[in-house]
Amino acid sequence: MSDEKKVDEKKVGAVLEAFKLIREDNARIEEKLDRLLSHLGADRSERNDSGSGDAGGGNVATVDQIQGDRGDFEVKAKKNPRGWDGPSCDGLMVSQCPPKFLEAYANFLDWKADKPQAGKEQYAKYDRLNAARCRRWAIEIREGRVKQAPARHEAPRDMAPPPPDDNGTSWNSGGGDPPPSDYDDGLGPPPGDDSIPF
């Protein structure tokens, strides 16, 4: 092989490597742009014409829409939505769910709104609204602006419940008065924080 061909192959390899880096940078920029626009409540769904819902597109609710009475609703998913292989969130409030589940559930709700069951077409608008709310909850939780409410946790089945506290070690043991105090000198209780002069 001539030196000229070796140089040409090196140039082609360098150019291909540069294109690869540019493509990776472009993907990162697109991802950041999607997150920014979804944070602002903008919709880039016109860019995703596939209709599959897998790209995570769709409307995002405003913060006001998740703060109302219906903003934090109960998840009704007998089966896990596509894209979520974690524990079931059926019966939890959306504010208690992980962001990745919320995104998968939002995609499911959008799909459900696109293909409503016969006689249930009027509920499609509510599914779309709940999908947008799920996406807003996912953003707020992921970015730390909302402290997640604790999810209900069930005790393991093989774990016995704690024994009742009837040995006088707590104030509510036996349902009566607090245990006797060593401070009882006939002068009454010690001064509270209200009587401290400073």
GIZI-V234777 format. One line per field, one symbol per residue. phi: phi as a letter, one per 20 degrees, with the letter a starting at -180 (. if undefined). psi: psi as a letter, one per 20 degrees, with the letter a starting at -180 (. if undefined). A space follows every 10 residues. Layout:
phi=???
psi=???
This chain:
phi=.effffffff ffffffffff ffffffffff fffffffffe neddffedef mfmfemfofc fefffeeffd fddefccfdf fgncceffdf nefffeefgf ffffffffff ffffcfffnd ffegffffff fffgffgfff ffemecefff efcefgfeef ffffecemec fefmmdffff dfefdnenff feffeffd
psi=prhghggghg gggggghghg hggggggggg ghgggghhhi jrpkhihnih jhjijjarqp rrhhiiiahj hnrppnnhqp qpiojaqpjp iqqhiiqqhh ghgghghghg ghhhmqqpik hiihhhgggh ghgghggggg ghjjipppqp qppqqqhjpq qqqqnkjkir hjpijbrqqq qiinjiiaqq qahhjpi.
